[in-house]
Amino acid sequence: MIPTKPSDLAEWLEIATEGIAAAGKERITREIEAHYAEAVEAHLAKGESESFAQTNAISDLGDANAAAKRFRKNHFTEKEVRSIASIRKNAAKPLSLFVNLLIPWVFYIACRLFFGAPKHHLYFFVFLFPLVALAVLSFLIARRPITNAKVFWLLLVELANHLTFVVTMLAWIIGDGENAGPAFFGLTMGLIPTVFPQLPLWNKARKLRFGTQDDCFGSGPLPD
């Protein structure tokens, strides 16, 4: 982050939009340029010279570094766009769909081999249908061009898929009181690196989906 005080609008925007994805950066630039022009006109109307009016208009915009923090909370960054594109790319692969459908059965068989058949193993089949449905839904969403509004649904389905898998496995292994704790702990620790990074992305997508901000990706599809 650039610590120096900006001397003109271009420098202020460079600091304030650093790291913001291209579409979000364009939207911010349009809005700030409009505010800046209005501020310059207001200062000129007070009888200030053009140079003083421009300098004061920059000051009216506030601290650029503080604005940068605020913009990053409400707009996807370039890094986040790449992360979402990676999630979409992986979810759209037929092989990923096959693996998502296969993993619950692999875990089921592994638990049967190591822990035996607990009393509540039938719960596995109760949760199997939503697991299959979520995996297929994620695949279908990812295969279509995804605008910012649809990112919300892709990430929501991905998170629901992970959480349903945890609940399914917990329901199955809970019948084996001796091994349920260690097995669930290991399962949860394995999923944390996958689920936690998606939570802030989903939170931003939720805000954008329900209209608190405009579309940071524009109307086009996410980059591959």
N, C-alpha and C positions, 0 to 999 in steps of 0.2 A: 504494500500500500504506500502511495506517495505521500510523505509527511508535509511537504511544502504547501503554502497557501497558493491556490490557483490565481493566475493573473488574468485569465480570460475564460470565456464560456467553454471553449474547446478543452482546455486543461481541466476545468471543473468536471466536465462530463467524462473525461478520461479517468479521473480518480473515482467518480461516483459509480461508474458502470463497469469498473474493472472486474473481469471474471464472469459477468452476466452473459447469458446465452444471447445469440445474435438478435432473435426476434424481440426479446425483452429489452435489449439495449436500444433497439430502434424505437420501441414504444416510449421508453423513458426519455430518449433524446427529443422526440417530438414534443412531449409534454413540457420538458424543461425549457426547450427553445421558446415555446409559447409563453411560459411564465416569465422568462427572461425578457422577451420582447415587450410584454405588458409592463414589466418593471422599468425598463428603459424609458418607455413612453411616459410613465408616471413621473419619473425623475426629470425628464426633459420639460414636462409641463410645469414643474416647480421652478424652472429657470436655470437648471444646472447645465453645464456644458456637456457635450456628448461623451467625452472621456470620463468625466465624473459620473455621469448617468450610468455608463456601462460598468464602472467600478462598483458603484453602489448597488446596481442590479445584481452583480455577482455576490455581493455581501448578503443581499436579501434572500438569495437561494439557500443560505446557511452553510454549515460545515460540510464539505464534500465527503470527508471520511465517514461522518455520521450518516450522511445520505447513502453511502455505499453499503453500510451495515443494514440499513432499513430496506434498501432495494434487494439485497440478497435474501432477506427473510420472505419477500413477497414475489420473487421471480426465480426461475430456475437458473442455476449457474451452468457454465459450459461443462463442468465436471458432472453435474447432475444429469444433464441432457445425455452425455455419453453413457452414464450408468443406466438410464432408462432405455436408451437404444440397445444396450447390451442385454437387459432383461427381456426386451421385446424380441430381439434376435434369437435368444436362447429358447424362449417360450414358443416361437414360431417353427422350431425345428421338429419334424416328425419324430426324430430320435428322442428328443426331450419329452415329447408326449408319451412315447413308449416307455421311457424310463420312469416317468411320473406314475404311470399306471402299474408298472412292475414293482416299484420299491415297496409299497405296502405288503405285497405278497411275499417278497423276499424277507422283510422284517417278520412277518407272520410265521413263515417257515423256520427262520432262525430262532425265534422265541420258542416254537414248538420243539425244536431239536435240543435247545439248551435248558429250557425251563419246564418242558412238558406242556400239558394242556390245562390251563387254569379254568376255574369255574365259569368265568365270564368271557370266554373266548368268542362267544356268539356276537358280542358287541362289535367285534371287528367288522362283521358283515353288515351291521346296522349303519356304520359310518362309511362303509365301502362305496355306497352309491354317491354320496356328496363328494367323496374324493375323486371318483371317476368324472362326475359332472363338472367339478371345478377345473380339473386338468384339461378336459376337452374345451371348456369355455375359455380358459386362458389361451389355449392354442388357437381357437377361432378368432379371438380378439386380436391377438398378435399377428395373425396372418393378413389382416386388413390394414389399410393406411390409417395410422393413429394420430389424430390431432391431440392437442393439449387436453381437450375435454374428455377424450377417451383414455388418456393416461390414468385418470382416477380409477376407472373400472379395471384396467389391466393390473394395476398395483393392488387394488382391493381383492381381486380374485386370487392373485399370487399369495397375498398375506393369508387369506381365508384358507387357501390350500395348505399352507404350512401349518396353520393352527389346527385345522381339522385333522391333519396327519398326527399331530401331537396328541390330540384328544382321543383319536382312534387307538393309537398304540397304548396310551395310558389306560383306556378302558379294557384293553386286552390283557395287559400285564398286571393290572391291579389285583387280579385274582390270585396271583402268586405273591403273597405278602412278604416273603423273605427277599425276593429279587426285584420287586416292583420299584422300590426306591432307587437303587443303583441304576436300573435299566432306564427309568424315566429321567434321572439326572443326566446320564450319558446322552440320551436322545435330545434333551433340551439344550445341553451344551453344544451339541452338533448343529442345532438349528439356529442358535443365537447369531452366529456370524452371517447367516442368510437373511434372517428376519429383521434384525435391528437396523441395518443400513437402509432398509426400504421404508421404515417408519417416517423419517423426515420427508422423504420423497412423496409418500402418500399424503402427508399432511399438507404439503404445498399443492399437490394435485387436488386435494379436497377443497381448498380455498378457491382454486381456479375453476374447479368444476361447478361450484355453487355461486359463482359470479362476483366474488370479492375483488377479483383482478381479471384483466383481459387475457386472451390466449397468448402465452409466452412463446408458443411454437408457431404462431400464425395459423393459417388454414391448411398448410401442407402436411405431409406425413413426416414422421420422425426420421432422422437420418439413419441409414443402415450401418 
